């Protein structure tokens, strides 16, 4: 059983099938892809081996296709609530009371449950002109877009939206940015208007109730009204592991401590990807792929002591 349908969980589903294991994949989100699908499906990813660049959505489509021959059972939009040890493995209780039994469980829950930080002026506008993430760039084609925030995500959205939007403006409440200097420089080179020491204070609607502008308060300058058909509130998010923290695992800075086999403090419970912690851990999608393979191979041996830890290379499989 795999808890988490992000990139690590999807690759684990493929690898479990490769090892001849059946699997169910549980995720609280309504579609596979985890943070990639929910937060940056249109962004380009540059640190996945074999791809000079790959769009988030395309990476997830490829991982789902890779796992498909092994027919994983997806339980999406379902929350894992309780995990208990039983004689032949583990039993997982989902929201609604349904229980699942498996020989082992691999937790690939990423950062856990994430909640976007709110934009006070946008209260009541979510889905009516304000978004936290951009599922489709084309939905903003020809629009005036205001991005609020100063981190990497805010500038990533500026770079992604610039080719399709009528205009893109950044509003940030400080003069300094959390984003990497390289992407800040790229945004400036595009001619993006960047307003600092400023806050969006009001959303302005037209006669039909659609968003048409936002009011911005600027320190040391007159307030300004910006045209805006959409506002991207890229203010970061809060995250926690939710019920996982009550499962008797060793938690280290909101992550699960594992050993070199990706085993946790509980028998038959493993973790991989961003949710797993060990000395020297580097949180990358590429790291998660390797950890998924390590975990699944060790699970295969835990379930069948006669099995080989190393199954051979997939290129040798017929």
N, C-alpha and C positions, 0 to 999 in steps of 0.2 A: 504494500500500500504506500502511495506517495502523497504527501500533504504539501500542496503547492504546485501550481501549473505554470510557473514561470519558466525561463529558459533552462535552468538546472533541472527542474522537475520533468520537463518534456524530454530532455536528453536522457534522464534516468529512466523514463518510460521506454524509450527506444532500447537502452542498454539492458533493461530487465528482460525485454522480449528477446534480445539477442542471446541472453543467458538462459532462455527457455522458461522464464518466470511469467506468470500472469500477474496483472496489476490493475489497481483502481487508482485514479488520480482525483484528489479532492481539492477544491479551491473555492474560497468564498466569493470570488469574482465570477461574473456570468459568462466569461469566455476565457480561453487559455491565453497565456502570455504574461500574466503577472504585471509587474510594474511597467514592462515594456509596452504592453497593450494599453494599460490604463493611463500611462503618463507621457510616453513619447513614441507612439506608433509611427509617426511621420519623420522622426529624426534619423539621421544617419549615424550608424555605429561603426567605429573605426578600429576597435581592438578585439575583433573576433578573428581567429586564425583562418587564413584562406580567403578572406574577403578584404579587399582594399577599403571597401565601405559597403555597408548593407543597411537598408532601411529597417527600422524596428519591426514594422508589420511583416516585411518579407522574411526576416529572420524567424519570427514565430511561425509563419506559414510553412517554412522549410522544416522546422523542428516537429511540427504536427504531422507533416507528410512523412518524415523520417520514422516516426513512431507508429504510424497508421498500420503497417503490415502486421504488427503484433497485437492489434485490436485492444488498446487500453480502454478501460471503462472510465469515462469522465463523469464525475459528480460535481458539476459546476454550480455556483450560486449556493453552495452548501458550506456551512461552517463546522470545523472540527471542534468539539466541545470537551470531550473527556477521553483519556487514554488509560486503559487498564491492561495489566498483564494477565494472560490466561495460560492454561496448561500447554497449549500448542502454539503460542505466539502472543499476539496482542489483539485487543478489541477496542475499536474506535467508535465513539458515540457522536453522531452528528446533531446539529440543531434540528429539532423536530422529533428526536428520540430514536432515529434509525441507527442500528449498530452494524458495524462491519468487522469481520475477523480476518486476520492475515498472519502469515508466519513471521513477518517483520514489518516495520514501518520506517520509511525514509522521509524525514522532514526537510522540505526544500521551500520553506515559507518566506524566503527573502527577508525583508525588514519587518515582516508581520503585517498587522493591520495599519494602514496609513491614512491619515486624515489631513486634507489640505488646510493650511492656516487661512482664516477668513480675512476678507477685505471688508472692514466695517461699512464703508460707503456703499458696498454692493449687496447689502442685506436685502434679500427678496429678489435679486436679479440673476441668481444662478440658473442657467438654462434659458434665460430670457435676454441674453446679451453678454453675460459674464460666464467665463469658463475658467477652470483651473488648468486643464490640459487641452490639447488640440488634437482630437481624433482624426480630423480631416483638414488638410490645408486648403483644399478647394472650397470648403464651406465658407472660407473667408476671402475668396477671390473678389477683388474689386471693392473690398470693405476698408474703412478706416479703422485701424486696430490700435488700441492702447495697451501696452504691456506694463504691468506693475510689478516691480521687484528688481533686485540687483544681483541675483545669483546666476550660476551657469544656466539654469533652465530658462530664466528670463531672456538671456542673450541668445540662447539656442533658438527660442521661439522667434526672436527678431530675425535671425539669419534665415530661418525656415520660411517665415511669412513674407519676407521682403520681396521675393520674386512674384508673388500672387496678389498681395494686398494693394489697395490704392495708396495707403500710407501706413507706416508703423512708427509709433512714438513710445519711448520708454519713460516711465515716471518712477523715480526712486526717492525714498525719504532721506537718504544720506548722500554725501558727495563721493564716498568711497564705495566700491563694489566688492562683493564676495566672489564674483566670477573671475575666471582666469583672464589675465591681461590679454592673452592672444585673441579671445573671442570678443572682448570689449573693443580691441583695436579693429577687428573685422567689422563690427557694427558701425564704428565711427567712419571707417573707410567707405561704407555703403551710403554715408550721408544721413544715417538715422538720427532723428532729433532725440536727444537725451536730456531730460529735465531732472535735475537733482535737487536735493533739499526741498522736496515737494511731496504732496499727498493728494490723492484723488478724494475729494470731499463730497461729491454728489454725482449721481447718475441722472441724466436729463432725457426724458422720453418725448417722442413726437405725438401728434394728435391720435395716432393709432396705437399708442402705447409701446412702440418699439424704441430701443435705445438709439439716440442720435448724437449725443455728446456727453462729456464728463467735465465737471468743474475741478480745477486743480489749484490748490493753495501752494504758493511758492515763497519760501523764506526770502525776505528782503526784496520782493518784487510784487507786482500786482497779480491778483488772481487771474486765471486764464480759463477759457472754455475751449476744449479740444473736440473736434469732430470725432465721433466714435460709434461705429456700428457694432463693435465687439470689444470687450475688455478681457485680457488674459491675466488673471490674478496669480502670478507665479511667485508666491510668497513662501514656498517651502511647505513642509508638512510635518506633523507629529506621527510617531510610529510606536507601536508596542506589540508585544507577542501575544496579547490576549490570553485565552485559556491555556496556551502552551506553557506559560510560566507556572501553572499549577500542576504540571505533569510529573513533578519529581525529578526534573533534569537540572544539571548544573548550569546556571545562567551567568554569563559573563558579559556585562555591558549590553544587555538586550540581545544577546546571542547565546547559542547553545554550545557549551564546551564539548569538544570531541577529541578522540585520539587519532593516531595515524591511519586507522582503518575507517575513520568517520563514525565510530561507535560513540554513543553518549553514555551517561552514567547508568542508564537503564538497559537491561538485556533486551536484545532484538529491536532496539530503537537507535536509528542512525540519523545523522543530519549532514546536509551538504549545501553549498552555495552561501549567500550572504548571511544566512541564519546560523551558520556554523562558525565556531571560534576556536583558534589554536594559536600558539606563538608564531609570529611572523606572517599571519594571514593577510592576504591581499584580496580585496573584494572586487573581483572582475568577473564578467560572464565567462571568460575563458577559464578562470580558476574553478568556477562552479561545474563546468563540463568535466574537468579532470576529477573533481571530488565526487561527482555523480558516478563515474565509472568505478572509482575506488570503492565507494559505498556499496554499489550493486554487486561487485565481484565478491566482496566480503560477506554480504548478505547471502549470496548463493552458497558459500561455504558454510555459513551458520545454519542454513536450512538443510543442507546436505553435506555432511562432513567428508563424504567421499568425492565431492566435486573438486575440481582444480580451481585454485584462486585465479590463475591466469588462463582464460579460455582460448587463447590464440587470437590472432589478428582477424578482424572482420573481413579483411580482403581475402582471407583464405576460405571463408564460408561459401558454400554453394547454394 
